[in-house]
Amino acid sequence: MKTLLETERLIIREIELTDVDDFYEMDSDPEVHKYIDQMPITSKEEMVKVIEMLQKQYAENGIARWAVLDKNTGEMLGWCGLKFFREPLNGLVNVYEHGYRFKQKHWGKGYATESSKAIIDWGFKNLKVDTFYAMTHPENENSMHILRKIGFEFKGFFDLKYGDFEIEKCTWFELEKTNFKS
Ligand SMILES: CC(C)(COP(=O)(O)OP(=O)(O)OC[C@H]1O[C@@H](n2cnc3c(N)ncnc32)[C@H](O)[C@@H]1OP(=O)(O)O)[C@@H](O)C(=O)NCCC(=O)NCCS
């Protein structure tokens, strides 16, 4: 297991096939999918395909969402991190979009914020960009709250159509390196 980052409470590493049970616990929960406009996962086979897709992204782009684990228990709590978009996203190409998803039982503990700060800090030091992007469902207040805490600025709305995702009036956020609150 290759650890990429460590924070006070968390270990951050690439997602592996052995994470399938934890991943399934998270992604089969309808509440987790409330603002993602995607049906919850209904089988572990489907979950394995998602992990394989992420592993393809690691190989092709050197980065994708990363697993976030509790340092004390070793439990995979969720995922967080930067996805590279070669295809147009709100009119932009070759951009990194930041996102996160955690098991419902671990919301409200600050894990999304703690892992986001560590990954964005790593990103600005290791990826040759000065801006990261993020998007949310317009009613996903918890997600927008995290973005604002880190320094992301709301820039407007756009209609997202990407694979299974289709969200009207999706929010668009940008984080300039100089605005990052680590
Ligand atoms: C979006 C999502 C990750 C937000 O989770 P969250 O628990 O609200 O966010 P955090 O993990 O950063 O926790 C924040 C809160 O934890 C609390 N907290 C408890 N202990 C803490 C600690 N040690 N450090 C920091 N915050 C702590 C704080 O009250 C904080 O809220 P505040 O900033 O208003 O004070 C979660 O709702 C989720 O997984 N949703 C489903 C997937 C999804 O919608 N993803 C986003 C798509 S755009």
The ligand as a Gaussian input file, in Angstrom:
#p B3LYP/6-31G(d) Opt

LIG

0 1
 C      -20.097000      16.589000       1.164000
 C      -19.663000      15.874000       2.413000
 C      -18.312000      15.220000       2.219000
 C      -19.572000      16.901000       3.529000
 O      -19.244000      16.274000       4.733000
 P      -19.139000      17.104000       6.103000
 O      -19.088000      16.104000       7.184000
 O      -20.225000      18.130000       6.128000
 O      -17.786000      17.899000       5.945000
 P      -16.541000      17.811000       6.873000
 O      -16.073000      16.389000       6.915000
 O      -15.540000      18.779000       6.428000
 O      -17.118000      18.207000       8.290000
 C      -17.454000      19.568000       8.564000
 C      -17.940000      19.750000       9.978000
 O      -17.404000      18.760000      10.839000
 C      -17.392000      19.309000      12.184000
 N      -16.194000      18.829000      12.874000
 C      -16.184000      17.943000      13.906000
 N      -14.928000      17.679000      14.276000
 C      -14.095000      18.408000      13.495000
 C      -12.699000      18.545000      13.413000
 N      -11.877000      17.870000      14.217000
 N      -12.194000      19.371000      12.478000
 C      -12.999000      20.068000      11.662000
 N      -14.358000      19.983000      11.687000
 C      -14.905000      19.146000      12.594000
 C      -17.475000      20.787000      12.074000
 O      -18.671000      21.193000      12.666000
 C      -17.499000      21.047000      10.582000
 O      -18.462000      22.022000      10.243000
 P      -18.112000      23.603000      10.322000
 O      -17.044000      23.876000       9.326000
 O      -19.404000      24.271000       9.976000
 O      -17.659000      23.884000      11.714000
 C      -20.689000      14.790000       2.833000
 O      -21.915000      15.415000       3.070000
 C      -20.857000      13.716000       1.768000
 O      -20.061000      12.785000       1.651000
 N      -21.966000      13.830000       0.991000
 C      -22.270000      12.861000      -0.055000
 C      -21.415000      13.035000      -1.297000
 C      -21.441000      14.444000      -1.844000
 O      -22.490000      15.089000      -1.887000
 N      -20.271000      14.905000      -2.247000
 C      -20.096000      16.228000      -2.793000
 C      -20.508000      16.301000      -4.207000
 S      -20.311000      17.946000      -4.831000

